[in-house]
Amino acid sequence: MPDTFNNDMGNSNIGNFANVVKDNARQQAKQYIYQSEEKQTLAQAAEEIQNLLKILEENNPTATQAEKQTFVNTAIAPEKRNKIVRALEAGGEKALEEFLKNPYVNVGMAIVKEWQKVE
């Protein structure tokens, strides 16, 4: 009597599956995990904001919060800011915080929140 298997893989991310592998057979699969567009956008934005803040920090170590925001606002085009805001709204604040490294989290979040208010 053959074995009966019941596998619910409706939401799985598997490209290759076998219930039973016999006779020295082997199974190999490659799994590709793609980040959502929102996560990619937020990751790129976080990196860009951090790089800009590092540049400002090197040139003006005593820059105020307002000066930091002005510097980043000037450096990032409005169209790009809109895209970042849409990604933030889709992914939530925690998604952006995931990519921002301390001490840039607070500054980066404040900048993006200001962009949300403008929209």
MISE-173124 format. One record per residue (C-alpha): residue in three letters; x, y, z. Coordinates in nm, 3 decimals. Each point is the difference from the previous one (the first is absolute). Layout:
BEGIN
code, east, north, up
ALA, X, Y, Z
...
***
This chain:
BEGIN
code, east, north, up
MET, 0.000, 0.000, 0.000
PRO, 0.157, 0.330, -0.103
ASP, 0.059, 0.276, 0.254
THR, -0.252, 0.280, -0.006
PHE, 0.117, 0.354, 0.060
ASN, -0.203, 0.310, 0.060
ASN, 0.210, 0.314, -0.034
ASP, -0.158, 0.343, 0.009
MET, 0.256, 0.225, -0.166
GLY, -0.234, 0.273, -0.112
ASN, 0.203, 0.287, 0.145
SER, 0.342, -0.158, -0.018
ASN, 0.302, 0.142, -0.174
ILE, 0.144, -0.337, -0.107
GLY, 0.108, -0.072, -0.354
ASN, 0.074, -0.371, 0.049
PHE, -0.158, -0.258, 0.229
ALA, -0.009, -0.378, 0.041
ASN, -0.176, -0.208, 0.264
VAL, 0.226, -0.299, -0.048
VAL, 0.345, -0.019, -0.156
LYS, 0.110, -0.362, -0.073
ASP, 0.290, -0.197, -0.145
ASN, 0.281, 0.241, 0.080
ALA, -0.181, 0.277, -0.181
ARG, 0.051, 0.353, 0.118
GLN, -0.189, 0.319, -0.039
GLN, 0.146, 0.346, -0.035
ALA, -0.173, 0.332, -0.019
LYS, 0.097, 0.364, -0.003
GLN, -0.216, 0.241, 0.188
TYR, -0.012, 0.361, -0.104
ILE, -0.141, 0.246, 0.247
TYR, -0.082, 0.339, -0.140
GLN, -0.067, 0.304, 0.212
SER, -0.314, 0.188, -0.075
GLU, 0.039, 0.322, -0.194
GLU, -0.092, 0.193, 0.313
LYS, 0.276, -0.165, 0.203
GLN, 0.254, 0.063, -0.275
THR, -0.106, 0.364, -0.021
LEU, 0.023, 0.041, 0.378
ALA, 0.338, -0.172, 0.013
GLN, 0.135, 0.227, -0.273
ALA, -0.151, 0.307, 0.164
ALA, 0.143, -0.090, 0.339
GLU, 0.344, -0.049, -0.152
GLU, -0.019, 0.328, -0.188
ILE, -0.121, 0.194, 0.305
GLN, 0.273, -0.152, 0.217
ASN, 0.269, 0.084, -0.257
LEU, -0.123, 0.357, -0.025
LEU, -0.005, 0.038, 0.378
LYS, 0.353, -0.140, 0.023
ILE, 0.119, 0.255, -0.257
LEU, -0.167, 0.281, 0.192
GLU, 0.144, -0.130, 0.327
GLU, 0.352, 0.009, -0.147
ASN, -0.045, 0.354, -0.129
ASN, -0.211, 0.139, 0.283
PRO, 0.015, -0.217, 0.315
THR, -0.216, 0.244, 0.197
ALA, -0.289, 0.010, -0.250
THR, -0.340, 0.033, 0.162
GLN, -0.295, -0.226, -0.073
ALA, -0.149, 0.270, -0.224
GLU, 0.326, 0.037, -0.193
LYS, 0.021, -0.377, -0.048
GLN, -0.355, -0.009, -0.133
THR, 0.062, 0.293, -0.234
PHE, 0.318, -0.161, -0.130
VAL, -0.171, -0.333, -0.077
ASN, -0.310, 0.172, -0.143
THR, 0.218, 0.198, -0.239
ALA, 0.198, -0.304, -0.107
ILE, -0.294, -0.233, -0.075
ALA, -0.232, 0.089, -0.287
PRO, -0.372, 0.046, 0.076
GLU, -0.098, -0.290, -0.229
LYS, 0.230, -0.232, 0.191
ARG, -0.132, 0.126, 0.333
ASN, -0.356, -0.080, -0.116
LYS, 0.105, -0.353, -0.092
ILE, 0.161, -0.045, 0.343
VAL, -0.314, 0.129, 0.174
ARG, -0.218, -0.246, -0.195
ALA, 0.235, -0.285, 0.092
LEU, -0.006, 0.108, 0.364
GLU, -0.378, 0.007, 0.002
ALA, -0.008, -0.351, -0.148
GLY, 0.269, -0.143, 0.227
GLY, -0.046, 0.199, 0.318
GLU, 0.251, 0.183, 0.217
LYS, 0.155, -0.321, 0.131
ALA, 0.100, -0.092, -0.354
LEU, 0.203, 0.320, -0.037
GLU, 0.148, -0.031, 0.349
GLU, 0.120, -0.348, -0.101
PHE, 0.234, 0.157, -0.254
LEU, 0.111, 0.311, 0.187
LYS, 0.297, -0.049, 0.228
ASN, 0.030, 0.189, 0.329
PRO, 0.057, 0.300, 0.045
TYR, -0.177, 0.079, -0.326
VAL, -0.334, -0.161, 0.086
ASN, -0.151, 0.304, 0.172
VAL, 0.125, 0.249, -0.258
GLY, -0.100, -0.220, -0.294
MET, -0.348, -0.066, 0.139
ALA, -0.055, 0.371, 0.069
ILE, 0.099, 0.087, -0.356
VAL, -0.233, -0.256, -0.158
LYS, -0.288, 0.098, 0.231
GLU, 0.039, 0.361, -0.117
TRP, -0.023, -0.122, -0.358
GLN, -0.325, -0.180, 0.089
LYS, -0.149, 0.324, 0.133
VAL, 0.082, 0.182, -0.325
GLU, -0.185, -0.259, -0.211
***
